[in-house]
Amino acid sequence: MNNKLYVGQLSFSVDSNALGDFFSAAGQVTSAKVITDRETGRSKGFGFVEFSTEEEAQKAINDFNGQELNGRAINVSIAKPQEDRKSGGGGRGGFGGGGRGGFRKNY
């Protein structure tokens, strides 16, 4: 079922509540989430909106793709499935930093 949408080019002032409110004109929004940076909490400029039906999601694409939200023309499309992510950086099972030297005693 493709009722989850990707929304790009969001103004950094748009939060999850504002995103859900904006898209509710197209149908019943079951979730709306603006993606934020883990460290700063600042918006990354994109988010996801999920509708109760595919028809509502398609209506939202037709109605809102290219429309302005808080001064920016947004991109709206069907969300692609999330790809599996490999854990942490570096070799040795994702614990990072493998093989880049370190403390060495001089005997």
N, CA, C and O atoms as a GROMACS GRO file, in nm:
protein
  428
    1MET      N    1   0.084  -0.119   0.000
    1MET     CA    2   0.000   0.000   0.000
    1MET      C    3   0.088   0.125   0.000
    1MET      O    4   0.172   0.140   0.089
    2ASN      N    5   0.072   0.213  -0.098
    2ASN     CA    6   0.151   0.334  -0.111
    2ASN      C    7   0.073   0.456  -0.063
    2ASN      O    8   0.025   0.536  -0.143
    3ASN      N    9   0.062   0.468   0.067
    3ASN     CA   10  -0.008   0.584   0.121
    3ASN      C   11   0.085   0.673   0.202
    3ASN      O   12   0.040   0.762   0.274
    4LYS      N   13   0.218   0.648   0.190
    4LYS     CA   14   0.316   0.731   0.259
    4LYS      C   15   0.388   0.818   0.157
    4LYS      O   16   0.435   0.769   0.055
    5LEU      N   17   0.395   0.948   0.185
    5LEU     CA   18   0.453   1.044   0.092
    5LEU      C   19   0.581   1.105   0.146
    5LEU      O   20   0.596   1.127   0.266
    6TYR      N   21   0.672   1.131   0.056
    6TYR     CA   22   0.792   1.208   0.085
    6TYR      C   23   0.761   1.353   0.051
    6TYR      O   24   0.703   1.382  -0.054
    7VAL      N   25   0.800   1.445   0.139
    7VAL     CA   26   0.781   1.587   0.115
    7VAL      C   27   0.917   1.654   0.128
    7VAL      O   28   0.976   1.656   0.236
    8GLY      N   29   0.967   1.710   0.017
    8GLY     CA   30   1.097   1.774   0.016
    8GLY      C   31   1.088   1.923  -0.005
    8GLY      O   32   0.982   1.977  -0.036
    9GLN      N   33   1.201   1.990   0.013
    9GLN     CA   34   1.213   2.135  -0.003
    9GLN      C   35   1.134   2.212   0.103
    9GLN      O   36   1.086   2.322   0.077
   10LEU      N   37   1.121   2.153   0.222
   10LEU     CA   38   1.048   2.221   0.328
   10LEU      C   39   1.128   2.337   0.385
   10LEU      O   40   1.250   2.331   0.395
   11SER      N   41   1.057   2.442   0.420
   11SER     CA   42   1.118   2.552   0.494
   11SER      C   43   1.161   2.498   0.630
   11SER      O   44   1.093   2.413   0.687
   12PHE      N   45   1.272   2.548   0.683
   12PHE     CA   46   1.320   2.502   0.813
   12PHE      C   47   1.227   2.541   0.926
   12PHE      O   48   1.241   2.490   1.038
   13SER      N   49   1.132   2.629   0.901
   13SER     CA   50   1.038   2.671   1.004
   13SER      C   51   0.918   2.577   1.016
   13SER      O   52   0.839   2.589   1.110
   14VAL      N   53   0.902   2.483   0.923
   14VAL     CA   54   0.789   2.390   0.926
   14VAL      C   55   0.819   2.276   1.024
   14VAL      O   56   0.924   2.212   1.015
   15ASP      N   57   0.726   2.253   1.118
   15ASP     CA   58   0.742   2.139   1.209
   15ASP      C   59   0.641   2.031   1.172
   15ASP      O   60   0.562   2.048   1.079
   16SER      N   61   0.643   1.920   1.246
   16SER     CA   62   0.557   1.807   1.214
   16SER      C   63   0.408   1.842   1.223
   16SER      O   64   0.329   1.797   1.140
   17ASN      N   65   0.370   1.923   1.322
   17ASN     CA   66   0.230   1.963   1.335
   17ASN      C   67   0.183   2.046   1.217
   17ASN      O   68   0.074   2.024   1.164
   18ALA      N   69   0.264   2.143   1.177
   18ALA     CA   70   0.229   2.227   1.062
   18ALA      C   71   0.220   2.145   0.934
   18ALA      O   72   0.133   2.170   0.850
   19LEU      N   73   0.308   2.048   0.920
   19LEU     CA   74   0.307   1.961   0.802
   19LEU      C   75   0.177   1.881   0.796
   19LEU      O   76   0.113   1.874   0.691
   20GLY      N   77   0.138   1.821   0.908
   20GLY     CA   78   0.014   1.745   0.913
   20GLY      C   79  -0.108   1.831   0.887
   20GLY      O   80  -0.200   1.790   0.815
   21ASP      N   81  -0.109   1.950   0.946
   21ASP     CA   82  -0.222   2.042   0.925
   21ASP      C   83  -0.235   2.081   0.777
   21ASP      O   84  -0.346   2.084   0.723
   22PHE      N   85  -0.123   2.111   0.713
   22PHE     CA   86  -0.124   2.151   0.572
   22PHE      C   87  -0.182   2.040   0.484
   22PHE      O   88  -0.263   2.068   0.396
   23PHE      N   89  -0.141   1.917   0.507
   23PHE     CA   90  -0.183   1.805   0.423
   23PHE      C   91  -0.321   1.751   0.458
   23PHE      O   92  -0.377   1.672   0.381
   24SER      N   93  -0.377   1.789   0.570
   24SER     CA   94  -0.508   1.738   0.610
   24SER      C   95  -0.620   1.781   0.514
   24SER      O   96  -0.728   1.722   0.516
   25ALA      N   97  -0.595   1.881   0.431
   25ALA     CA   98  -0.694   1.923   0.332
   25ALA      C   99  -0.716   1.815   0.225
   25ALA      O  100  -0.818   1.815   0.157
   26ALA      N  101  -0.620   1.723   0.211
   26ALA     CA  102  -0.632   1.617   0.110
   26ALA      C  103  -0.696   1.491   0.164
   26ALA      O  104  -0.738   1.405   0.086
   27GLY      N  105  -0.707   1.478   0.296
   27GLY     CA  106  -0.764   1.358   0.355
   27GLY      C  107  -0.717   1.337   0.497
   27GLY      O  108  -0.659   1.427   0.558
   28GLN      N  109  -0.741   1.217   0.549
   28GLN     CA  110  -0.706   1.186   0.686
   28GLN      C  111  -0.557   1.152   0.698
   28GLN      O  112  -0.511   1.049   0.650
   29VAL      N  113  -0.484   1.241   0.762
   29VAL     CA  114  -0.342   1.221   0.785
   29VAL      C  115  -0.326   1.132   0.908
   29VAL      O  116  -0.373   1.167   1.016
   30THR      N  117  -0.259   1.017   0.891
   30THR     CA  118  -0.238   0.928   1.004
   30THR      C  119  -0.106   0.957   1.075
   30THR      O  120  -0.092   0.926   1.194
   31SER      N  121  -0.009   1.016   1.004
   31SER     CA  122   0.114   1.060   1.067
   31SER      C  123   0.183   1.164   0.979
   31SER      O  124   0.171   1.162   0.857
   32ALA      N  125   0.254   1.254   1.044
   32ALA     CA  126   0.333   1.355   0.974
   32ALA      C  127   0.459   1.377   1.055
   32ALA      O  128   0.453   1.400   1.176
   33LYS      N  129   0.574   1.371   0.989
   33LYS     CA  130   0.702   1.382   1.062
   33LYS      C  131   0.802   1.459   0.979
   33LYS      O  132   0.835   1.420   0.867
   34VAL      N  133   0.852   1.570   1.035
   34VAL     CA  134   0.964   1.642   0.975
   34VAL      C  135   1.090   1.580   1.031
   34VAL      O  136   1.103   1.564   1.153
   35ILE      N  137   1.183   1.545   0.945
   35ILE     CA  138   1.307   1.480   0.988
   35ILE      C  139   1.404   1.587   1.037
   35ILE      O  140   1.425   1.689   0.972
   36THR      N  141   1.462   1.561   1.155
   36THR     CA  142   1.552   1.658   1.216
   36THR      C  143   1.690   1.596   1.240
   36THR      O  144   1.705   1.474   1.248
   37ASP      N  145   1.788   1.682   1.249
   37ASP     CA  146   1.924   1.641   1.281
   37ASP      C  147   1.929   1.594   1.426
   37ASP      O  148   1.877   1.661   1.514
   38ARG      N  149   1.991   1.479   1.450
   38ARG     CA  150   1.996   1.423   1.586
   38ARG      C  151   2.069   1.513   1.684
   38ARG      O  152   2.028   1.524   1.800
   39GLU      N  153   2.175   1.576   1.640
   39GLU     CA  154   2.257   1.655   1.730
   39GLU      C  155   2.200   1.794   1.757
   39GLU      O  156   2.199   1.840   1.871
   40THR      N  157   2.153   1.861   1.651
   40THR     CA  158   2.108   1.999   1.667
   40THR      C  159   1.957   2.012   1.684
   40THR      O  160   1.909   2.113   1.735
   41GLY      N  161   1.881   1.911   1.641
   41GLY     CA  162   1.736   1.919   1.646
   41GLY      C  163   1.677   2.004   1.535
   41GLY      O  164   1.556   2.023   1.530
   42ARG      N  165   1.760   2.056   1.446
   42ARG     CA  166   1.715   2.141   1.336
   42ARG      C  167   1.660   2.056   1.222
   42ARG      O  168   1.711   1.948   1.194
   43SER      N  169   1.557   2.108   1.156
   43SER     CA  170   1.497   2.038   1.042
   43SER      C  171   1.600   2.014   0.933
   43SER      O  172   1.688   2.096   0.909
   44LYS      N  173   1.588   1.898   0.867
   44LYS     CA  174   1.673   1.868   0.753
   44LYS      C  175   1.608   1.911   0.621
   44LYS      O  176   1.666   1.893   0.514
   45GLY      N  177   1.487   1.968   0.630
   45GLY     CA  178   1.422   2.020   0.509
   45GLY      C  179   1.336   1.920   0.435
   45GLY      O  180   1.296   1.945   0.321
   46PHE      N  181   1.308   1.805   0.498
   46PHE     CA  182   1.218   1.709   0.436
   46PHE      C  183   1.143   1.633   0.544
   46PHE      O  184   1.180   1.637   0.662
   47GLY      N  185   1.038   1.565   0.501
   47GLY     CA  186   0.959   1.488   0.597
   47GLY      C  187   0.872   1.387   0.526
   47GLY      O  188   0.882   1.367   0.405
   48PHE      N  189   0.785   1.322   0.604
   48PHE     CA  190   0.696   1.219   0.552
   48PHE      C  191   0.556   1.241   0.606
   48PHE      O  192   0.537   1.279   0.722
   49VAL      N  193   0.458   1.216   0.519
   49VAL     CA  194   0.317   1.226   0.558
   49VAL      C  195   0.250   1.096   0.516
   49VAL      O  196   0.268   1.049   0.404
   50GLU      N  197   0.174   1.038   0.607
   50GLU     CA  198   0.104   0.913   0.576
   50GLU      C  199  -0.046   0.936   0.585
   50GLU      O  200  -0.096   0.999   0.678
   51PHE      N  201  -0.117   0.885   0.484
   51PHE     CA  202  -0.262   0.898   0.477
   51PHE      C  203  -0.328   0.764   0.504
   51PHE      O  204  -0.263   0.659   0.500
   52SER      N  205  -0.458   0.767   0.533
   52SER     CA  206  -0.529   0.644   0.562
   52SER      C  207  -0.555   0.561   0.436
   52SER      O  208  -0.572   0.440   0.446
   53THR      N  209  -0.557   0.624   0.318
   53THR     CA  210  -0.580   0.550   0.193
   53THR      C  211  -0.484   0.597   0.083
   53THR      O  212  -0.430   0.707   0.089
   54GLU      N  213  -0.465   0.510  -0.016
   54GLU     CA  214  -0.384   0.546  -0.132
   54GLU      C  215  -0.446   0.660  -0.212
   54GLU      O  216  -0.376   0.744  -0.266
   55GLU      N  217  -0.579   0.662  -0.217
   55GLU     CA  218  -0.650   0.766  -0.292
   55GLU      C  219  -0.623   0.904  -0.233
   55GLU      O  220  -0.603   1.001  -0.306
   56GLU      N  221  -0.622   0.912  -0.100
   56GLU     CA  222  -0.593   1.041  -0.034
   56GLU      C  223  -0.448   1.082  -0.060
   56GLU      O  224  -0.420   1.200  -0.082
   57ALA      N  225  -0.358   0.985  -0.057
   57ALA     CA  226  -0.218   1.015  -0.085
   57ALA      C  227  -0.201   1.067  -0.228
   57ALA      O  228  -0.129   1.164  -0.250
   58GLN      N  229  -0.266   1.004  -0.323
   58GLN     CA  230  -0.257   1.049  -0.462
   58GLN      C  231  -0.317   1.188  -0.479
   58GLN      O  232  -0.265   1.270  -0.554
   59LYS      N  233  -0.427   1.214  -0.408
   59LYS     CA  234  -0.490   1.348  -0.412
   59LYS      C  235  -0.392   1.452  -0.358
   59LYS      O  236  -0.383   1.563  -0.411
   60ALA      N  237  -0.320   1.418  -0.252
   60ALA     CA  238  -0.222   1.510  -0.194
   60ALA      C  239  -0.110   1.541  -0.292
   60ALA      O  240  -0.065   1.656  -0.302
   61ILE      N  241  -0.063   1.439  -0.364
   61ILE     CA  242   0.040   1.462  -0.465
   61ILE      C  243  -0.012   1.558  -0.571
   61ILE      O  244   0.055   1.655  -0.606
   62ASN      N  245  -0.132   1.529  -0.621
   62ASN     CA  246  -0.192   1.613  -0.726
   62ASN      C  247  -0.215   1.756  -0.679
   62ASN      O  248  -0.192   1.851  -0.754
   63ASP      N  249  -0.261   1.771  -0.554
   63ASP     CA  250  -0.297   1.904  -0.502
   63ASP      C  251  -0.177   1.986  -0.455
   63ASP      O  252  -0.178   2.109  -0.467
   64PHE      N  253  -0.074   1.920  -0.401
   64PHE     CA  254   0.030   1.996  -0.330
   64PHE      C  255   0.169   1.994  -0.393
   64PHE      O  256   0.252   2.078  -0.356
   65ASN      N  257   0.198   1.904  -0.485
   65ASN     CA  258   0.330   1.904  -0.547
   65ASN      C  259   0.352   2.036  -0.620
   65ASN      O  260   0.275   2.073  -0.708
   66GLY      N  261   0.458   2.106  -0.582
   66GLY     CA  262   0.489   2.236  -0.643
   66GLY      C  263   0.423   2.355  -0.575
   66GLY      O  264   0.452   2.470  -0.608
   67GLN      N  265   0.333   2.328  -0.481
   67GLN     CA  266   0.266   2.436  -0.409
   67GLN      C  267   0.360   2.496  -0.305
   67GLN      O  268   0.458   2.434  -0.265
   68GLU      N  269   0.328   2.616  -0.262
   68GLU     CA  270   0.411   2.686  -0.166
   68GLU      C  271   0.365   2.659  -0.022
   68GLU      O  272   0.246   2.664   0.008
   69LEU      N  273   0.461   2.631   0.065
   69LEU     CA  274   0.437   2.615   0.207
   69LEU      C  275   0.544   2.696   0.280
   69LEU      O  276   0.663   2.667   0.269
   70ASN      N  277   0.501   2.797   0.353
   70ASN     CA  278   0.593   2.888   0.425
   70ASN      C  279   0.701   2.944   0.333
   70ASN      O  280   0.819   2.951   0.369
   71GLY      N  281   0.659   2.986   0.213
   71GLY     CA  282   0.750   3.054   0.122
   71GLY      C  283   0.836   2.967   0.032
   71GLY      O  284   0.919   3.019  -0.041
   72ARG      N  285   0.817   2.835   0.037
   72ARG     CA  286   0.896   2.746  -0.048
   72ARG      C  287   0.806   2.651  -0.124
   72ARG      O  288   0.710   2.598  -0.069
   73ALA      N  289   0.839   2.629  -0.252
   73ALA     CA  290   0.765   2.532  -0.333
   73ALA      C  291   0.811   2.393  -0.292
   73ALA      O  292   0.930   2.361  -0.301
   74ILE      N  293   0.718   2.310  -0.246
   74ILE     CA  294   0.752   2.177  -0.196
   74ILE      C  295   0.742   2.071  -0.304
   74ILE      O  296   0.667   2.086  -0.401
   75ASN      N  297   0.817   1.963  -0.287
   75ASN     CA  298   0.810   1.845  -0.374
   75ASN      C  299   0.738   1.736  -0.298
   75ASN      O  300   0.771   1.706  -0.183
   76VAL      N  301   0.638   1.676  -0.361
   76VAL     CA  302   0.560   1.570  -0.297
   76VAL      C  303   0.558   1.450  -0.389
   76VAL      O  304   0.522   1.460  -0.506
   77SER      N  305   0.596   1.333  -0.335
   77SER     CA  306   0.597   1.210  -0.414
   77SER      C  307   0.578   1.091  -0.321
   77SER      O  308   0.585   1.103  -0.199
   78ILE      N  309   0.552   0.975  -0.382
   78ILE     CA  310   0.541   0.851  -0.304
   78ILE      C  311   0.676   0.824  -0.238
   78ILE      O  312   0.780   0.834  -0.302
   79ALA      N  313   0.673   0.790  -0.110
   79ALA     CA  314   0.797   0.761  -0.037
   79ALA      C  315   0.851   0.626  -0.081
   79ALA      O  316   0.776   0.530  -0.098
   80LYS      N  317   0.981   0.620  -0.101
   80LYS     CA  318   1.046   0.494  -0.136
   80LYS      C  319   1.071   0.417  -0.007
   80LYS      O  320   1.092   0.478   0.098
   81PRO      N  321   1.070   0.284  -0.012
   81PRO     CA  322   1.099   0.206   0.108
   81PRO      C  323   1.238   0.238   0.162
   81PRO      O  324   1.332   0.258   0.085
   82GLN      N  325   1.251   0.243   0.294
   82GLN     CA  326   1.379   0.272   0.356
   82GLN      C  327   1.476   0.159   0.332
   82GLN      O  328   1.442   0.042   0.350
   83GLU      N  329   1.598   0.193   0.290
   83GLU     CA  330   1.700   0.092   0.266
   83GLU      C  331   1.761   0.050   0.399
   83GLU      O  332   1.769   0.129   0.493
   84ASP      N  333   1.805  -0.076   0.405
   84ASP     CA  334   1.876  -0.123   0.524
   84ASP      C  335   2.006  -0.046   0.536
   84ASP      O  336   2.077  -0.027   0.437
   85ARG      N  337   2.038  -0.003   0.658
   85ARG     CA  338   2.161   0.070   0.681
   85ARG      C  339   2.258  -0.019   0.758
   85ARG      O  340   2.220  -0.091   0.850
   86LYS      N  341   2.381  -0.013   0.718
   86LYS     CA  342   2.485  -0.087   0.789
   86LYS      C  343   2.516  -0.010   0.917
   86LYS      O  344   2.504   0.112   0.922
   87SER      N  345   2.556  -0.083   1.022
   87SER     CA  346   2.586  -0.017   1.148
   87SER      C  347   2.720   0.053   1.144
   87SER      O  348   2.809   0.014   1.068
   88GLY      N  349   2.736   0.156   1.227
   88GLY     CA  350   2.855   0.235   1.255
   88GLY      C  351   2.972   0.229   1.160
   88GLY      O  352   2.985   0.135   1.082
   89GLY      N  353   3.057   0.329   1.167
   89GLY     CA  354   3.170   0.341   1.077
   89GLY      C  355   3.288   0.254   1.114
   89GLY      O  356   3.295   0.201   1.225
   90GLY      N  357   3.378   0.239   1.020
   90GLY     CA  358   3.501   0.166   1.045
   90GLY      C  359   3.483   0.015   1.043
   90GLY      O  360   3.371  -0.035   1.048
   91GLY      N  361   3.592  -0.054   1.034
   91GLY     CA  362   3.589  -0.199   1.029
   91GLY      C  363   3.560  -0.260   1.166
   91GLY      O  364   3.514  -0.191   1.257
   92ARG      N  365   3.585  -0.386   1.178
   92ARG     CA  366   3.570  -0.460   1.303
   92ARG      C  367   3.429  -0.453   1.360
   92ARG      O  368   3.410  -0.414   1.475
   93GLY      N  369   3.332  -0.490   1.280
   93GLY     CA  370   3.195  -0.504   1.330
   93GLY      C  371   3.125  -0.375   1.365
   93GLY      O  372   3.033  -0.376   1.447
   94GLY      N  373   3.166  -0.264   1.306
   94GLY     CA  374   3.096  -0.138   1.329
   94GLY      C  375   3.136  -0.067   1.456
   94GLY      O  376   3.067   0.025   1.500
   95PHE      N  377   3.248  -0.106   1.516
   95PHE     CA  378   3.291  -0.038   1.638
   95PHE      C  379   3.378   0.082   1.607
   95PHE      O  380   3.415   0.157   1.698
   96GLY      N  381   3.411   0.102   1.482
   96GLY     CA  382   3.481   0.222   1.438
   96GLY      C  383   3.628   0.226   1.476
   96GLY      O  384   3.672   0.159   1.570
   97GLY      N  385   3.701   0.304   1.403
   97GLY     CA  386   3.838   0.334   1.436
   97GLY      C  387   3.938   0.221   1.420
   97GLY      O  388   4.054   0.239   1.457
   98GLY      N  389   3.899   0.109   1.368
   98GLY     CA  390   3.991  -0.005   1.359
   98GLY      C  391   4.115   0.026   1.277
   98GLY      O  392   4.106   0.076   1.165
   99GLY      N  393   4.231  -0.003   1.335
   99GLY     CA  394   4.357   0.005   1.261
   99GLY      C  395   4.409   0.143   1.233
   99GLY      O  396   4.486   0.159   1.138
  100ARG      N  397   4.373   0.245   1.309
  100ARG     CA  398   4.428   0.377   1.279
  100ARG      C  399   4.530   0.422   1.383
  100ARG      O  400   4.546   0.541   1.407
  101GLY      N  401   4.598   0.328   1.443
  101GLY     CA  402   4.705   0.361   1.536
  101GLY      C  403   4.654   0.387   1.676
  101GLY      O  404   4.540   0.356   1.709
  102GLY      N  405   4.738   0.443   1.756
  102GLY     CA  406   4.701   0.474   1.892
  102GLY      C  407   4.824   0.482   1.978
  102GLY      O  408   4.933   0.507   1.928
  103PHE      N  409   4.808   0.462   2.106
  103PHE     CA  410   4.917   0.472   2.201
  103PHE      C  411   5.014   0.356   2.182
  103PHE      O  412   4.975   0.240   2.168
  104ARG      N  413   5.141   0.390   2.183
  104ARG     CA  414   5.243   0.287   2.167
  104ARG      C  415   5.353   0.312   2.270
  104ARG      O  416   5.409   0.421   2.280
  105LYS      N  417   5.382   0.209   2.346
  105LYS     CA  418   5.487   0.220   2.448
  105LYS      C  419   5.624   0.203   2.381
  105LYS      O  420   5.641   0.120   2.291
  106ASN      N  421   5.716   0.279   2.424
  106ASN     CA  422   5.855   0.261   2.380
  106ASN      C  423   5.928   0.186   2.490
  106ASN      O  424   5.944   0.240   2.600
  107TYR      N  425   5.972   0.066   2.465
  107TYR     CA  426   6.042  -0.015   2.566
  107TYR      C  427   6.190   0.005   2.558
  107TYR      O  428   6.264  -0.056   2.636
   0.00000   0.00000   0.00000
